Amino acid sequence: MEAIEKHRGLVYPLNRANIDTDQIIPKQFLKRIERTGFGQFLFYHWRFDDDGNKRTDFSMNYPEYQNASILVAGDNFGCGSSREHAPWALLDYGFRVIIAPSFADIFYNNSLKNGIIPIQLDQEQVDQWMERAEKGTLTLDIDLKNQFIVDEADQKVHFDIPEYHKEKLINGWDDIALTLQHQDAISAYEGNLA
């Protein structure tokens, strides 16, 4: 997992609530066995028509949002099934941070385990940044270590994140990397079993 302590990025506003994992990555694209390559299918039915052409009426396809790496979305983001492919698709597309009033629990934890920072903020703050990003471009600076976000107006907003997950993200540790930190103890234990 790629370490992340600070991130500066362009915001893409997705002003919809209850976005479920099938909307994030439709089921027909879950046949891949690796974690990469899912970004091209992100929000597929919203981004593309039945012939695979980009829809001109979906804002994610607008030039001003290309290279966005921060997604600001509505309430209950990531609801639905527990598919881990949803954060894989978001990360593969280029999103490192998702800001919403609330997240589905499984999606929230899957995001943390895959290197995405899910930030829960109050509805008023989300609406403010959503509106600014819809009217023009908005860039945010995320400081994970100190747990705050600074916008272009120098407004500083604190956010909460469990210390355990914060440490893993800052160090780029997934669950396997954490286990391997105890390699000597594991080897000694296995040696005693022989």
C-alpha positions in Angstrom: 0.0 0.0 0.0 1.3 3.4 -0.9 2.0 5.6 2.2 0.0 8.9 2.4 0.6 11.6 5.0 -0.4 14.7 3.1 -2.3 15.1 -0.1 -3.2 18.1 -2.2 -5.8 17.5 -4.8 -8.6 18.7 -7.1 -12.1 18.0 -5.9 -14.7 16.1 -7.9 -18.2 16.8 -6.5 -20.7 13.9 -6.7 -23.8 15.4 -5.2 -25.7 12.2 -4.7 -26.7 10.3 -1.5 -26.8 6.5 -1.0 -24.2 5.7 -3.7 -23.9 1.9 -3.5 -21.0 -0.3 -4.4 -22.8 -1.6 -7.6 -22.9 2.0 -8.8 -19.3 2.5 -7.9 -18.2 -0.7 -9.8 -20.9 -2.7 -11.5 -21.0 -6.4 -11.0 -20.1 -7.4 -14.6 -16.6 -6.0 -14.1 -15.7 -8.1 -11.0 -14.1 -10.9 -13.0 -10.5 -9.6 -12.7 -8.3 -11.4 -10.2 -5.8 -8.6 -9.6 -6.6 -5.3 -7.7 -5.7 -3.0 -10.6 -7.5 -2.1 -13.8 -10.9 -1.3 -12.2 -10.6 2.5 -12.5 -11.8 2.4 -16.1 -15.1 0.9 -14.9 -15.7 3.4 -12.0 -19.3 4.7 -12.1 -19.6 3.0 -15.5 -23.3 3.3 -16.1 -23.2 7.0 -15.2 -20.1 7.7 -17.2 -20.8 5.7 -20.3 -23.9 5.0 -22.5 -24.9 1.6 -23.7 -22.4 1.7 -26.6 -19.5 2.6 -24.3 -19.3 6.2 -25.3 -18.7 8.9 -22.6 -21.9 10.6 -21.6 -21.7 14.4 -22.0 -24.3 15.0 -19.3 -22.3 13.4 -16.4 -19.9 15.8 -14.7 -17.1 13.4 -14.1 -16.5 13.4 -17.8 -16.1 17.2 -17.9 -12.5 18.4 -18.6 -12.3 20.5 -15.4 -12.6 17.4 -13.2 -10.0 15.3 -15.0 -7.2 14.3 -12.6 -9.4 14.9 -9.6 -8.1 12.9 -6.6 -10.5 14.0 -3.9 -14.2 12.9 -4.1 -16.8 14.9 -2.2 -20.0 12.9 -2.1 -23.4 12.7 -0.4 -24.5 10.8 2.7 -24.2 7.0 3.1 -21.4 6.6 0.5 -20.5 3.0 -0.3 -23.7 1.3 0.9 -24.8 -2.0 -0.6 -22.7 -5.0 -0.9 -19.3 -5.5 0.8 -17.3 -5.8 -2.5 -13.7 -4.6 -1.9 -13.6 -3.9 -5.7 -15.3 -0.5 -4.9 -12.3 1.1 -3.2 -10.0 -0.7 -5.7 -11.9 1.1 -8.5 -11.8 4.5 -6.8 -8.1 4.2 -6.0 -7.2 2.9 -9.5 -9.0 5.8 -11.0 -6.9 8.2 -8.9 -9.0 9.1 -5.8 -7.0 9.1 -2.6 -9.5 10.9 -0.4 -13.3 10.6 -0.1 -15.2 13.2 2.0 -18.9 12.5 2.8 -21.3 13.1 5.7 -21.3 9.3 6.3 -20.1 6.0 4.9 -21.3 2.4 5.0 -19.2 0.6 7.6 -17.7 -2.1 5.4 -16.9 0.3 2.6 -15.2 2.7 5.2 -13.0 -0.1 6.5 -12.2 -1.5 3.0 -11.1 2.0 2.0 -8.8 2.3 4.9 -7.3 -1.1 4.2 -6.6 -0.2 0.6 -5.0 3.3 1.0 -7.9 5.6 0.7 -8.6 8.2 3.4 -12.4 8.3 4.0 -13.2 11.5 5.9 -16.6 12.0 7.6 -17.6 15.6 8.0 -20.9 17.4 8.9 -23.4 17.9 6.1 -23.0 21.7 6.1 -19.2 21.5 5.4 -19.7 18.9 2.7 -22.4 21.0 1.1 -20.2 24.1 1.2 -17.3 22.4 -0.6 -19.7 20.6 -3.0 -21.2 23.9 -4.1 -17.8 25.5 -4.5 -16.5 22.6 -6.6 -19.6 22.6 -8.7 -19.3 26.3 -9.5 -15.6 26.1 -10.4 -12.5 24.1 -9.4 -11.6 23.5 -5.8 -8.4 22.2 -4.4 -8.0 20.9 -0.8 -4.9 20.1 1.2 -5.3 17.1 3.5 -2.9 16.7 6.4 -3.5 13.1 7.8 -0.9 13.3 10.5 -2.4 16.4 12.1 -6.0 15.5 11.0 -7.1 18.7 9.2 -8.1 19.9 5.8 -7.3 23.4 4.4 -9.3 24.8 1.5 -8.4 27.6 -0.9 -9.9 30.2 1.4 -7.6 29.0 4.2 -10.4 27.5 6.1 -9.0 24.8 8.4 -11.3 21.9 9.2 -10.5 19.1 11.7 -11.4 15.5 11.0 -11.4 12.3 13.1 -9.8 9.0 12.1 -8.9 6.0 14.2 -5.3 6.2 15.3 -4.7 2.6 14.2 -5.8 3.3 10.7 -4.0 6.7 10.6 -0.7 5.0 11.5 -1.2 2.3 8.8 -2.0 4.9 6.1 1.0 7.1 7.0 3.4 4.2 6.9 1.8 2.4 3.9 1.2 -0.7 6.0 -1.5 -3.2 4.9 -2.5 -6.1 7.2 0.3 -8.3 5.7 2.9 -5.7 6.3 1.8 -5.4 9.9 2.1 -9.2 10.3 5.5 -9.3 8.7 6.8 -6.8 11.4 6.6 -9.8 13.7 8.5 -12.1 11.3 11.2 -13.0 13.9 8.6 -14.0 16.5 6.6 -16.0 13.9 9.8 -17.8 12.8 10.8 -18.6 16.4 7.3 -20.0 17.1 7.3 -22.1 13.9 10.8 -23.3 14.8 9.5 -24.5 18.2 6.8 -26.5 16.6 9.2 -28.6 14.6 
